[in-house]
Amino acid sequence: MIPDPTVRLIGWAVTRTAEAIVDRAADRIATKMKTCIVMTVRHRAVAALPKRGRV
């Protein structure tokens, strides 16, 4: 049988690892969403500019 402190240490390590994985995934998703939003805003801003005629 595994001693209680060892079980607690393993549980803590698993929890920290899971939190790190979730945080990393959330950061990646947030970065992708920010990039998408910025690109959409820029695209709309360019589309809203008056067209310049060629001479």
C-alpha positions as CSV (number, residue, x, y, z in Angstrom):
1,M,0.0,0.0,0.0
2,I,1.2,3.5,-0.8
3,P,1.8,5.9,2.1
4,D,-0.7,8.7,2.5
5,P,1.8,11.6,2.0
6,T,2.8,10.0,-1.3
7,V,-0.8,9.8,-2.5
8,R,-1.3,13.4,-1.6
9,L,1.9,14.4,-3.5
10,I,0.8,12.4,-6.6
11,G,-2.7,14.0,-6.4
12,W,-1.2,17.5,-6.1
13,A,1.1,16.8,-9.1
14,V,-1.7,15.5,-11.2
15,T,-3.9,18.6,-10.3
16,R,-1.1,21.0,-11.2
17,T,-0.4,19.3,-14.5
18,A,-4.1,19.4,-15.4
19,E,-4.3,23.0,-14.5
20,A,-1.3,23.8,-16.6
21,I,-2.7,22.0,-19.6
22,V,-6.1,23.8,-19.3
23,D,-4.4,27.2,-18.9
24,R,-2.2,26.6,-21.9
25,A,-5.2,25.6,-24.0
26,A,-7.2,28.6,-22.8
27,D,-4.3,30.9,-23.7
28,R,-4.0,29.5,-27.2
29,I,-7.7,29.8,-27.8
30,A,-7.8,33.4,-26.5
31,T,-4.8,34.3,-28.7
32,K,-6.5,32.9,-31.8
33,M,-9.8,34.7,-30.9
34,K,-8.0,38.0,-30.4
35,T,-6.2,37.6,-33.7
36,C,-9.4,36.8,-35.5
37,I,-11.2,39.8,-34.0
38,V,-8.3,42.2,-34.9
39,M,-8.2,40.9,-38.5
40,T,-12.0,41.3,-38.8
41,V,-11.8,44.9,-37.4
42,R,-9.0,45.8,-39.8
43,H,-10.7,44.2,-42.7
44,R,-13.9,46.2,-42.0
45,A,-11.9,49.4,-41.4
46,V,-10.2,49.1,-44.8
47,A,-13.6,48.3,-46.5
48,A,-15.1,51.4,-44.9
49,L,-12.4,53.7,-46.3
50,P,-13.5,55.8,-49.3
51,K,-12.3,54.2,-52.6
52,R,-9.6,56.2,-54.5
53,G,-10.1,56.4,-58.2
54,R,-7.1,55.8,-60.5
55,V,-6.1,58.7,-62.7
